[in-house]
């Protein structure tokens, strides 16, 4: 069906007005044969027949002229917007360019809007994905926090239970010390009773010390601050001491007690003797404590550079349920009527691990228990130093051979009095000071043969005072006697370092050695 | 010196930076404003290739971004001597469009030199194309570059690489 002629004319006129067609006839070498129409809008003014159109209309580069083609919205180098039509005709090809600026503007607005929406959508997708990741991380973090919270609550409950337990443990010996001290101070008390009071006070104080040491060891292990001090020692001496300590306790309960060192155990081994003793005292102490009848034995063997020690008892054994708990802090198995902080076995296990060793438990309820300890301990041929008899009153062998003076710097009057007592008894003269400024002044003035320095003391503190003395020319020994823990750098300020409560005999022996009186 | 003119088409998804890359190459200019391309935008630039004794005029067709090419878009590619595929390094999904288009171009027009531009490398905080992915993508092209139209990083190198490949192709054809 054909449209009426006036309508065709009208549409044709409108189309031509709007698109301003420019038409070129090109030969097969892209050269202009002829041109028609308005070329003022498309930057192709002055096109002459014979010109290569690829120069002025580069979009033609590469396009075949033998195929009908239609390209919408070409923005030319001259920034005209065209619809291009290629219409082959024999060996030639018509190229028709239509002005598409208006249509392009409308299309661009529409396309811009669509693309911006798609970009926003893409960003939203990215944001949502990131949000999901964050939520997932948040859930994981919350789960971890919840786990830590439960752990903290459990730990807090353990500590609370422990504090309640320790309160009792501390109060018992403290009450004993206070009451027996009052009794000893009473004028009507006989000399014999005073002696008993002092013995009881001493025993209670040692018990308190052991409780504090256990707590501190546990804390040091927690903080990773407990360091092993390994040296050569004779295991026979350790076993002798353990027998001397445990046999009377076992005898009191009607138990037999035996020690056995197999012949292959070297005469001298290299390990941390103090910590090994601590472990064995704990394990043996428990064996004696929980065994009602029968025996407790400790046996040592040696193979491939490792020392094996087994403590066997005929006690009630440990149930399967308690076996897991028995080495946990503040646990005492099911025998809760027994005294103790519940830290001993925990610390023992941790100490053995620190020594790169292992602890194993072999027990059947009702049939006793065997605790096996296995630690690396190299055999040594070096001679051992006999241990001082710890905590015994000094004898005449500690007497100084000529009058010597010791300056003690300590703000605790009781400690000064105690040391003064022992030093006088050993023939030393004493110069006392209660702060570092006074101690420095008196040391430089009287030049004592040795300075005994507390560290946590008014003034610049013991470490700084010792360094100042060295800087100012004091050359005699300076010995630290302090309740504080000193690092190796701080310890280097002193000739020797003793931790309170130091065994008095050991301290005096060292003072004598340092003042060349041994 | 021989003169050579080649049609090069720049294709990729919308808003990956095709127009910016071309503008950086042709005019050494960058505009942060996003203006979507409609149809195709033609530019030209001459580069010297002394190794081949060629003055090489590149007619660059910056084709409107699309994740799916139809007959209209493929018509723009007819007669191209090489392709520059552009993806957005902060939108790894734009890789899919390029992979599809590259495969379709091969089927329609046969093999031609092509390089890949992973663009917007200046947006490191949002970068989503890791080394492993980049290496695996590189294997499908004759060259791959991490570019920034904003800073100009590697843009000229990418076009130079494609131009070199086209010349080598032309010389082989002769």
Interface residues (C-beta under 8 A of the other chain):
Chain A: X54 X58 X59 X61 X62 X63 X64 X69 X70 X71 X72 X73 X74 X75 X76 X77 X81 X104 X107 X108 X111 X112 X114 X115 X116 X118 X119 X122 X126
Chain B: X5 X6 X7 X14 X15 X34 X35 X36 X37 X38 X39 X40 X41 X42 X43 X44 X59 X61 X64 X65 X72 X75 X76 X78 X79 X80 X81 X91 X93
